[in-house]
């Protein structure tokens, strides 16, 4: 099996756990964001968006292996053949899981490329910008047109951008509030938050809920920044609302950065101006409650992501299978080639691993797992001299044959394995007879 196929199997094995965890986290945020904003403030509601990232990490954390006593295996070499294995029809077919992996990779690259292009287009409009005199901790630029800004642009080397008619469009109080808003974005590191959000969205481009989550994330980000400004300039609410209404919609997207534009729904933002802000005690309580809930949620995700095969194996330890292997192993020793051909029977319980080792350091591990009354999943690992060269996951009906075929990355080793599973262990009776 090629390295691309191995990557596809690993992606399928762990990717669905991450997908389920992130989906659950986004649904929880969707339910809690408005109540949290009402009870504890917009800043605490924005912090809920750390849950999808925490869920992703928790779903991928390794679990401690549970100790178990391996069951006895019966390994019987039933015959050694001199003829090559028959050609396996369809061995060179394009596997569906490889196609799915390639499609996912292409989609992720496209999403990232579109974000890079959008960011580049926005920054191109700043090439003619001029410095604006403002006593802030970040560079402030005056754009060359009236449609660019106000905004915080970039994650590292962030800069505040103002429209060309900034001094004419807004009065002195509104100018102060807008600069305070963009400065709050910079202090809170919202440029980095925006960058990280797009990096998380890119591999999940196929998930429709992710795109809603990105828009909701940006909206909550703006409302959290509004809360910071209102806490510092609470007596200027009318001027703050007037500045929002005077700002035109932004035509160009800004993936990494924060725009003041009323592209974000204004109704909730202006409605918040009429509400009293939560006290410091309530904000602190929100921090404590949010932290405890995050710990609980991460623990649940971690527990739920425990390897399923362990439970399957324990539930099926009484089921035993025999894997009849028809094996051809090829080794290139310089100009010479050595080929081993043999038939092997491995017997093991569901979830246990049977091993075949040859005198030329080939090792084949096969692990059957029950997937139904008449179906098995067989994980086959091929290694040479202690180095794994391939891993295959086979799905087969009892009594029918399937195959694993491939070669090492350097081309020095190749293999073809035909696997036929049967219930029970007929080889044990043969071994007892001998």
C-alpha positions as CSV (number, residue, x, y, z in Angstrom):
1,X,0.0,0.0,0.0
2,X,1.3,3.4,-0.9
3,X,2.1,6.2,1.6
4,X,-0.9,8.1,0.2
5,X,-3.2,5.2,1.0
6,X,-1.7,4.9,4.5
7,X,-2.4,8.6,5.0
8,X,-5.9,8.1,3.8
9,X,-6.5,5.3,6.3
10,X,-5.1,7.4,9.2
11,X,-7.2,10.4,8.1
12,X,-10.3,8.2,8.0
13,X,-9.5,6.6,11.3
14,X,-9.0,9.8,13.4
15,X,-10.6,12.4,11.2
16,X,-14.2,11.4,12.0
17,X,-13.5,11.7,15.7
18,X,-12.3,15.3,15.2
19,X,-15.3,16.0,13.0
20,X,-17.8,14.8,15.6
21,X,-16.1,16.7,18.4
22,X,-16.0,20.0,16.5
23,X,-19.6,19.6,15.4
24,X,-20.7,19.0,19.0
25,X,-18.7,22.0,20.2
26,X,-20.1,24.3,17.5
27,X,-23.7,23.3,18.3
28,X,-23.1,24.0,22.0
29,X,-21.7,27.4,21.2
30,X,-24.7,28.1,19.0
31,X,-27.0,27.4,21.9
32,X,-25.0,29.2,24.6
33,X,-23.6,32.3,22.9
34,X,-26.7,34.5,23.4
35,X,-27.6,33.5,26.9
36,X,-23.9,33.8,27.9
37,X,-23.8,37.3,26.4
38,X,-26.9,38.3,28.4
39,X,-25.7,36.8,31.7
40,X,-22.0,37.4,31.6
41,X,-21.3,39.9,28.8
42,X,-20.2,39.8,25.2
43,X,-16.5,39.2,26.1
44,X,-17.4,35.9,27.8
45,X,-19.7,34.9,24.9
46,X,-16.7,35.3,22.5
47,X,-14.6,33.1,24.7
48,X,-17.0,30.2,24.0
49,X,-15.3,29.9,20.6
50,X,-12.4,28.2,22.2
51,X,-14.5,25.1,22.6
52,X,-14.2,23.8,19.0
53,X,-10.4,24.0,19.3
54,X,-10.3,22.3,22.7
55,X,-12.7,19.6,21.3
56,X,-10.4,19.0,18.4
57,X,-7.3,18.6,20.6
58,X,-9.2,16.4,23.1
59,X,-10.4,14.0,20.4
60,X,-6.9,13.5,19.1
61,X,-5.1,12.9,22.5
62,X,-3.7,9.4,22.9
63,X,-5.3,7.0,25.3
64,X,-3.4,4.7,27.7
65,X,-3.3,1.2,26.4
66,X,-5.1,-1.3,28.5
67,X,-3.1,-4.3,29.5
68,X,-4.4,-7.6,28.3
69,X,-3.1,-11.2,28.2
70,X,-2.8,-12.3,24.5
71,X,-4.7,-15.4,23.6
72,X,-2.8,-18.4,22.2
73,X,-2.5,-18.4,18.4
74,X,-2.2,-21.2,16.0
75,X,0.1,-20.6,13.1
76,X,0.3,-23.3,10.6
77,X,2.3,-23.3,7.3
78,X,0.1,-25.5,5.3
79,X,2.2,-25.5,2.1
80,X,5.1,-23.8,0.3
81,X,4.4,-23.2,-3.4
82,X,6.7,-22.5,-6.2
83,X,4.3,-20.9,-8.6
84,X,3.6,-17.2,-8.5
85,X,0.3,-16.0,-7.1
86,X,-2.3,-15.5,-9.8
87,X,-2.8,-11.9,-10.9
88,X,-5.2,-10.1,-8.6
89,X,-7.8,-8.4,-10.7
90,X,-8.4,-4.8,-9.8
91,X,-5.2,-4.5,-7.7
92,X,-4.3,-1.3,-9.5
93,X,-7.7,0.3,-9.1
94,X,-8.0,3.8,-7.6
95,X,-9.2,3.3,-4.0
96,X,-12.2,5.5,-3.0
97,X,-10.6,6.6,0.3
98,X,-7.6,7.9,-1.6
99,X,-9.9,9.9,-3.9
100,X,-11.7,11.3,-0.9
101,X,-8.4,12.3,0.7
102,X,-7.3,14.1,-2.5
103,X,-10.7,15.9,-2.8
104,X,-10.4,17.1,0.8
105,X,-6.8,18.3,0.2
106,X,-7.8,20.1,-2.9
107,X,-10.7,21.8,-1.1
108,X,-8.5,22.9,1.8
109,X,-5.9,24.3,-0.6
110,X,-8.6,26.2,-2.5
111,X,-10.0,27.7,0.7
112,X,-6.6,28.8,1.9
113,X,-5.7,30.2,-1.5
114,X,-8.9,32.3,-1.6
115,X,-8.2,33.7,1.8
116,X,-4.7,34.6,0.8
117,X,-5.9,36.3,-2.4
118,X,-8.6,38.2,-0.4
119,X,-6.0,39.4,2.1
120,X,-3.6,40.4,-0.7
121,X,-6.3,42.4,-2.5
122,X,-7.1,44.3,0.7
123,X,-3.4,45.0,1.4
124,X,-3.0,46.2,-2.2
125,X,-5.4,49.0,-1.4
126,X,-3.0,50.1,1.3
127,X,0.0,50.6,-0.9
128,X,-0.9,54.3,-1.3
129,X,-1.9,54.8,2.3
130,X,-0.2,57.6,4.3
131,X,0.6,57.7,8.0
132,X,-2.1,59.2,10.3
133,X,-1.1,61.0,13.4
134,X,-2.6,59.2,16.4
135,X,-1.0,58.4,19.7
136,X,-1.7,54.7,19.8
137,X,0.5,51.7,20.3
138,X,0.0,50.5,16.7
139,X,0.7,52.1,13.3
140,X,-2.3,54.1,11.9
141,X,-2.7,54.5,8.1
142,X,-5.0,56.8,6.2
143,X,-6.2,54.9,3.1
144,X,-6.2,56.4,-0.4
145,X,-10.0,55.9,-0.8
146,X,-13.1,56.4,1.3
147,X,-14.2,52.7,1.1
148,X,-11.2,51.2,3.0
149,X,-11.4,51.1,6.8
150,X,-11.9,51.6,9.6
151,X,-10.2,48.2,10.2
152,X,-7.4,46.4,12.0
153,X,-5.4,44.6,9.3
154,X,-3.1,41.6,9.9
155,X,-2.0,39.4,12.8
156,X,1.7,40.2,13.1
157,X,2.7,43.8,12.5
158,X,-1.0,44.8,12.8
159,X,-2.0,48.2,11.7
160,X,-5.1,50.4,12.0
161,X,-6.5,51.6,8.7
162,X,-8.9,54.6,8.4
163,X,-10.8,55.8,5.3
164,X,-9.6,58.9,3.4
165,X,-12.5,61.0,4.6
166,X,-12.1,60.0,8.3
167,X,-11.7,63.5,9.6
168,X,-14.7,64.8,7.6
169,X,-17.1,61.9,8.0
170,X,-16.8,61.6,11.8
171,X,-16.8,64.2,14.5
172,X,-14.1,64.3,17.2
173,X,-16.0,62.1,19.6
174,X,-16.8,59.5,16.9
175,X,-13.2,59.5,15.8
176,X,-12.0,58.8,19.3
177,X,-14.5,55.9,19.7
178,X,-13.5,54.3,16.4
179,X,-9.8,54.5,17.3
180,X,-10.6,53.1,20.7
181,X,-12.5,50.2,19.0
182,X,-9.7,49.3,16.7
183,X,-7.1,49.7,19.5
184,X,-9.2,47.2,21.6
185,X,-9.0,44.8,18.7
186,X,-5.2,45.1,18.6
187,X,-4.9,44.7,22.4
188,X,-7.1,41.6,22.4
189,X,-5.0,40.0,19.6
190,X,-8.1,39.7,17.4
191,X,-6.0,39.6,14.3
192,X,-4.4,36.4,15.5
193,X,-7.9,35.0,16.5
194,X,-9.1,35.7,12.9
195,X,-6.0,34.0,11.4
196,X,-6.5,30.9,13.6
197,X,-10.2,30.7,12.8
198,X,-9.5,30.6,9.1
199,X,-6.8,28.0,9.6
200,X,-9.4,25.8,11.4
201,X,-12.1,26.4,8.8
202,X,-9.9,25.4,5.9
203,X,-9.7,21.7,6.7
204,X,-13.4,21.7,7.5
205,X,-14.5,23.4,4.3
206,X,-17.0,20.7,3.5
207,X,-18.9,21.2,6.7
208,X,-21.8,23.7,6.3
209,X,-22.0,24.5,10.0
210,X,-18.4,25.7,9.9
211,X,-19.2,28.6,7.6
212,X,-22.1,29.7,9.8
213,X,-19.7,29.4,12.8
214,X,-17.1,31.6,11.1
215,X,-19.7,34.4,10.5
216,X,-21.0,34.0,14.1
217,X,-17.4,34.1,15.4
218,X,-16.7,37.4,13.6
219,X,-20.0,38.9,14.9
220,X,-19.2,37.9,18.5
221,X,-15.7,39.2,18.1
222,X,-17.1,42.7,17.2
223,X,-19.6,42.7,20.0
224,X,-16.9,41.7,22.5
225,X,-14.8,44.7,21.3
226,X,-17.9,46.9,21.5
227,X,-18.2,45.8,25.2
228,X,-14.6,46.9,25.9
229,X,-15.2,50.3,24.4
230,X,-18.5,50.8,26.2
231,X,-16.9,49.9,29.5
232,X,-14.3,52.6,28.9
233,X,-16.5,55.2,27.3
234,X,-20.0,54.3,28.5
235,X,-21.3,57.9,28.4
236,X,-20.7,58.1,24.6
237,X,-23.3,55.5,23.5
238,X,-25.2,57.8,21.1
239,X,-22.0,58.9,19.4
240,X,-20.9,55.2,19.1
241,X,-24.1,54.2,17.4
242,X,-23.8,57.2,15.1
243,X,-20.3,56.1,14.1
244,X,-21.6,52.6,13.3
245,X,-24.3,54.0,11.0
246,X,-21.9,56.3,9.2
247,X,-19.6,53.5,8.2
248,X,-20.3,52.0,4.7
249,X,-20.3,48.3,4.0
250,X,-17.0,46.8,3.0
251,X,-16.8,45.5,-0.5
252,X,-13.7,43.4,0.0
253,X,-13.3,40.6,2.5
254,X,-10.6,40.8,5.2
255,X,-9.8,37.3,6.4
256,X,-7.0,38.2,8.8
257,X,-8.2,41.4,10.6
258,X,-11.3,43.1,11.9
259,X,-13.4,45.6,10.0
260,X,-15.7,48.2,11.6
261,X,-18.1,47.7,8.7
262,X,-21.8,47.2,9.4
263,X,-21.4,44.0,7.4
264,X,-21.8,42.5,10.8
265,X,-25.5,42.7,11.9
266,X,-26.0,46.1,13.4
267,X,-29.3,45.3,15.1
268,X,-27.7,43.3,17.9
269,X,-24.7,45.7,18.2
270,X,-26.9,48.7,18.6
271,X,-29.3,46.9,20.9
272,X,-26.4,46.2,23.2
273,X,-25.8,49.9,23.4
274,X,-29.1,50.2,25.2
275,X,-28.4,47.5,27.8
276,X,-26.4,47.9,31.0
277,X,-23.1,46.1,31.0
278,X,-22.6,43.2,33.4
279,X,-20.6,44.1,36.6
280,X,-17.1,43.0,37.2
281,X,-18.3,40.3,39.5
282,X,-20.6,38.8,36.9
283,X,-17.8,38.8,34.3
284,X,-15.5,37.0,36.7
285,X,-18.3,34.5,37.5
286,X,-18.7,34.0,33.8
287,X,-15.0,33.3,33.5
288,X,-15.2,30.7,36.3
289,X,-18.3,29.0,34.9
290,X,-16.9,29.0,31.4
291,X,-13.6,27.4,32.5
292,X,-15.4,24.7,34.5
293,X,-17.7,23.9,31.6
294,X,-14.8,23.8,29.2
295,X,-12.9,21.3,31.4
296,X,-16.1,19.2,31.7
297,X,-16.6,19.2,27.9
298,X,-13.0,18.4,27.1
299,X,-13.2,15.4,29.6
300,X,-16.4,14.2,27.9
301,X,-14.8,14.4,24.4
302,X,-11.7,12.7,25.6
303,X,-13.6,9.8,27.2
304,X,-15.9,9.5,24.1
305,X,-12.9,9.3,21.8
306,X,-11.5,6.2,23.4
307,X,-10.6,3.5,20.8
308,X,-13.7,1.7,19.7
309,X,-11.9,-1.4,18.8
310,X,-11.1,-2.1,22.4
311,X,-14.8,-2.3,23.3
312,X,-15.5,-4.4,20.2
313,X,-12.7,-6.8,21.0
314,X,-13.9,-7.2,24.6
315,X,-17.5,-7.8,23.4
316,X,-16.3,-10.5,21.0
317,X,-13.5,-12.3,22.7
318,X,-15.4,-15.6,22.3
319,X,-15.4,-15.2,18.5
320,X,-12.4,-16.8,16.8
321,X,-11.4,-16.6,13.2
322,X,-8.8,-18.2,11.0
323,X,-7.2,-16.1,8.3
324,X,-5.8,-18.1,5.4
325,X,-3.0,-16.1,3.9
326,X,-1.6,-16.7,0.4
327,X,1.6,-14.7,0.5
328,X,4.2,-13.6,-2.0
329,X,7.1,-11.5,-0.8
330,X,9.8,-10.1,-3.0
331,X,13.2,-8.7,-2.0
332,X,15.6,-7.0,-4.4
333,X,19.2,-7.7,-3.3
334,X,21.1,-5.6,-5.8
335,X,20.8,-7.3,-9.3
336,X,19.4,-10.5,-7.7
337,X,15.8,-10.9,-6.6
338,X,14.5,-13.3,-3.9
339,X,10.9,-14.4,-3.7
340,X,9.1,-16.2,-0.9
341,X,5.8,-17.8,-1.5
342,X,3.8,-19.6,1.2
343,X,0.4,-20.3,2.5
344,X,-0.2,-19.6,6.2
345,X,-3.1,-20.0,8.6
346,X,-3.4,-17.6,11.5
347,X,-6.0,-18.2,14.3
348,X,-7.0,-15.5,16.8
349,X,-9.9,-14.0,18.6
350,X,-11.6,-10.8,17.3
351,X,-9.5,-7.8,18.2
352,X,-6.3,-9.9,18.7
353,X,-3.3,-9.8,16.4
354,X,-1.8,-12.8,14.6
355,X,1.8,-12.5,13.4
356,X,3.8,-14.2,10.6
357,X,7.6,-13.8,10.5
358,X,9.8,-15.2,7.7
359,X,13.5,-16.1,7.8
360,X,14.3,-12.9,5.7
361,X,12.9,-10.5,8.4
362,X,9.5,-10.0,6.9
363,X,6.7,-9.6,9.4
364,X,3.0,-9.5,8.7
365,X,0.5,-8.6,11.5
366,X,-3.2,-9.3,10.9
367,X,-6.0,-8.2,13.3
368,X,-9.6,-9.2,12.6
369,X,-12.5,-7.3,14.1
370,X,-16.1,-8.3,14.0
371,X,-18.3,-5.8,12.1
372,X,-21.4,-7.9,11.8
373,X,-22.7,-11.5,11.8
374,X,-20.8,-12.3,8.6
375,X,-18.4,-9.5,8.1
376,X,-14.9,-8.7,9.3
377,X,-12.5,-5.8,9.2
378,X,-8.9,-7.0,8.9
379,X,-6.0,-4.6,9.6
380,X,-2.8,-5.8,7.9
381,X,0.6,-4.3,8.7
382,X,3.6,-5.3,6.6
383,X,7.1,-4.6,8.0
384,X,10.7,-5.6,6.9
385,X,13.6,-5.6,9.3
386,X,11.5,-3.9,11.9
387,X,10.4,-1.0,9.6
388,X,6.8,-0.7,8.6
389,X,6.3,-0.3,4.9
390,X,2.5,-0.6,4.6
391,X,-0.8,-0.7,6.4
392,X,-4.0,-1.9,4.9
393,X,-7.6,-2.1,6.1
394,X,-9.6,-4.8,4.4
395,X,-13.4,-5.4,4.7
396,X,-14.5,-8.8,3.7
397,X,-17.3,-11.4,4.1
398,X,-16.4,-14.7,5.8
399,X,-15.4,-17.3,3.3
400,X,-14.6,-14.7,0.6
401,X,-11.1,-13.5,-0.4
402,X,-9.7,-10.0,-0.4
403,X,-6.2,-8.8,-1.0
404,X,-3.4,-6.3,0.0
405,X,-0.8,-5.5,-2.6
406,X,2.0,-2.9,-2.7
407,X,5.7,-2.2,-2.3
408,X,8.0,-0.1,-0.2
409,X,8.8,3.5,-1.0
410,X,12.3,2.7,-2.2
411,X,11.0,-0.2,-4.4
412,X,13.3,-2.8,-2.8
413,X,10.4,-4.8,-1.3
414,X,7.0,-5.8,-2.7
415,X,4.3,-8.0,-1.5
416,X,1.0,-9.6,-2.5
417,X,-1.3,-11.1,0.2
418,X,-4.6,-12.8,-0.5
419,X,-6.7,-13.1,2.7
420,X,-9.6,-15.5,3.2
421,X,-11.2,-15.5,6.6
422,X,-13.2,-18.4,8.0
423,X,-15.1,-18.8,11.3
424,X,-13.5,-20.9,14.0
425,X,-10.0,-22.4,13.6
426,X,-9.9,-25.5,11.3
427,X,-6.1,-25.4,11.4
428,X,-6.1,-26.2,15.1
429,X,-7.8,-29.6,14.4
430,X,-5.1,-30.2,11.7
431,X,-2.3,-29.4,14.1
432,X,-3.8,-31.6,16.8
433,X,-4.0,-34.5,14.3
434,X,-0.3,-34.1,13.5
